[in-house]
Amino acid sequence: MSSLTIRRIIVWVVSMVLGLVAGYGIITVGFDLLPVLHYIPLIGFLFEGIKSPQGISLQEYGIQYYLFTSIPIGLVFVIWLDAFMDTRILPD
């Protein structure tokens, strides 16, 4: 295999792992942080309807929905890692 192919495989694997980790963090931890947004002056009024948010488990959220959340986040990481590692996955 060429070094370009190896770099492309690394980009895809690292991006999808980062996407899965970020999705897990958003679902389980990020939902708990929503009440903190009330204290930010400019955007606090947008979240006034959220009274008692709480993080949920992946079983409650659903594995299918977790994948539908995490894979697009992983694709964002693909875009950035493609640019930094010069793998030319995306056209110029």
ZISUL-V19593 format. One record per backbone hydrogen bond with DSSP energy under -1.0 kcal/mol. NH is the residue of the N-H (numbers start at 1). CO is the residue of the C=O. E is the energy in kcal/mol with one decimal. If there is no record, write none. Layout:
# ZISUL-V19593
((NH | CO | E) (NH | CO | E))
This chain:
# ZISUL-V19593
((6 | 2 | -1.9) (7 | 3 | -2.4) (8 | 4 | -2.3) (9 | 5 | -2.3) (10 | 6 | -2.3) (11 | 7 | -2.5) (12 | 8 | -2.3) (13 | 9 | -2.6) (14 | 10 | -2.7) (15 | 11 | -2.2) (16 | 12 | -2.2) (17 | 13 | -2.2) (18 | 14 | -2.6) (19 | 15 | -2.4) (20 | 16 | -2.3) (21 | 17 | -2.4) (22 | 18 | -2.8) (23 | 19 | -2.5) (24 | 20 | -2.2) (25 | 21 | -2.3) (26 | 22 | -2.4) (27 | 23 | -2.3) (28 | 24 | -2.6) (29 | 25 | -2.0) (30 | 25 | -2.6) (31 | 26 | -1.0) (36 | 33 | -1.1) (37 | 34 | -1.3) (38 | 35 | -1.4) (39 | 36 | -1.5) (40 | 37 | -1.0) (44 | 40 | -1.8) (46 | 43 | -1.1) (47 | 44 | -1.1) (50 | 47 | -1.1) (56 | 27 | -1.3) (61 | 57 | -2.2) (62 | 58 | -2.9) (66 | 62 | -2.3) (67 | 63 | -2.3) (68 | 64 | -2.2) (69 | 65 | -1.3) (70 | 66 | -2.7) (71 | 67 | -2.4) (74 | 70 | -2.4) (75 | 71 | -2.0) (76 | 72 | -1.4) (77 | 73 | -1.6) (78 | 74 | -1.8) (79 | 75 | -1.8) (80 | 76 | -1.8) (81 | 77 | -2.9) (82 | 78 | -2.5) (83 | 79 | -1.6) (84 | 80 | -2.2) (85 | 81 | -2.8) (87 | 82 | -1.1))
